[in-house]
Structures are given as C-alpha cells and as structure tokens.
C-alpha cells in the first residue's frame, strides 16, 4: 500500500468522523417506504422519493399487498393514500 493511499484513507476517515459527530450523514439517505397512490383508473405502488411508479393495479387491495411485500423486504413502511390523495393508513415493518 502506498503512502498516498494511506493519507487519503486517513483524511476520508477523519471527514466521516466529523460528519458523524455533527449528526450529519454523508450523501442522501435513501428510504424504502412504499406509497399506495391513486393512478389513472386504478392504483399504483411508488417508492418514496421516486417519480416513477413501481407497479400498477386495478384494485387498491392488490396494490397494498404488493407494497407490503416490498416494505417487508426492506423493513420500511407502507403509506396508503385515499382517492383524494390524503393519507388513510400507515403500516410499519421496521423492527
């Protein structure tokens, strides 16, 4: 291992330690919460923060089932919206 890599690694670790001490995460934090939202003539599942949908469904119950499956894998929440867009329910799979 060269001396340059050792110094660069030490600087990186120092910067990470400073950010951690300040309570700041380096980089954007990705969430895996799944939203069940009205979409066209049916319902869609969309990951929080995404503009694109994950899946489309004719019935809300089917969309909820799909969102639950995805949320369980990532230990996230399912946020179920009403047809008007408001939040109807929230289910947490975070341990």
BELGIUR-V519888 format. One record per residue. N is the residue number from 1. RES is the residue in three letters. BURIAL is 1 if it has 16 or more other C-alpha atoms within 10 Angstrom, else 0. D_CENTER is the distance of its C-alpha to the mean C-alpha in Angstrom with 1 decimal. Layout:
# BELGIUR-V519888
{{N	RES	BURIAL	D_CENTER} {N	RES	BURIAL	D_CENTER}}
This chain:
# BELGIUR-V519888
{{1	UNK	0	37.5} {2	UNK	0	38.7} {3	UNK	0	39.0} {4	UNK	0	36.8} {5	UNK	0	33.8} {6	UNK	0	34.6} {7	UNK	0	34.7} {8	UNK	0	31.5} {9	UNK	0	29.6} {10	UNK	0	31.2} {11	UNK	0	30.2} {12	UNK	0	26.5} {13	UNK	0	26.6} {14	UNK	0	28.3} {15	UNK	0	25.8} {16	UNK	0	22.8} {17	UNK	0	24.9} {18	UNK	0	25.7} {19	UNK	0	22.1} {20	UNK	0	21.2} {21	UNK	0	24.3} {22	UNK	0	23.3} {23	UNK	0	20.0} {24	UNK	0	18.2} {25	UNK	0	15.6} {26	UNK	0	16.6} {27	UNK	0	14.4} {28	UNK	0	11.1} {29	UNK	0	8.4} {30	UNK	0	5.2} {31	UNK	0	2.2} {32	UNK	1	2.2} {33	UNK	1	4.4} {34	UNK	1	7.0} {35	UNK	1	9.8} {36	UNK	1	13.3} {37	UNK	1	15.3} {38	UNK	1	18.9} {39	UNK	0	19.6} {40	UNK	0	23.2} {41	UNK	0	25.2} {42	UNK	0	22.6} {43	UNK	1	18.9} {44	UNK	1	15.7} {45	UNK	1	12.2} {46	UNK	1	9.6} {47	UNK	1	5.9} {48	UNK	1	5.1} {49	UNK	0	7.0} {50	UNK	0	8.7} {51	UNK	0	12.4} {52	UNK	0	13.2} {53	UNK	0	13.0} {54	UNK	0	12.2} {55	UNK	0	15.4} {56	UNK	1	18.3} {57	UNK	1	20.3} {58	UNK	0	23.7} {59	UNK	0	23.0} {60	UNK	1	20.4} {61	UNK	0	21.0} {62	UNK	1	20.2} {63	UNK	1	16.9} {64	UNK	1	16.1} {65	UNK	0	17.2} {66	UNK	1	15.0} {67	UNK	1	11.8} {68	UNK	1	13.1} {69	UNK	0	13.8} {70	UNK	1	10.4} {71	UNK	1	8.9} {72	UNK	1	12.0} {73	UNK	0	11.6} {74	UNK	0	8.4} {75	UNK	1	9.8} {76	UNK	1	7.2} {77	UNK	1	8.6} {78	UNK	1	10.2} {79	UNK	1	11.4} {80	UNK	1	14.7} {81	UNK	1	16.4} {82	UNK	0	20.2} {83	UNK	0	22.1} {84	UNK	0	22.8} {85	UNK	0	19.1} {86	UNK	0	19.1} {87	UNK	0	17.0} {88	UNK	0	19.0} {89	UNK	0	17.1} {90	UNK	0	14.2} {91	UNK	0	14.0} {92	UNK	0	12.5} {93	UNK	0	12.5} {94	UNK	0	12.0} {95	UNK	0	15.4}}
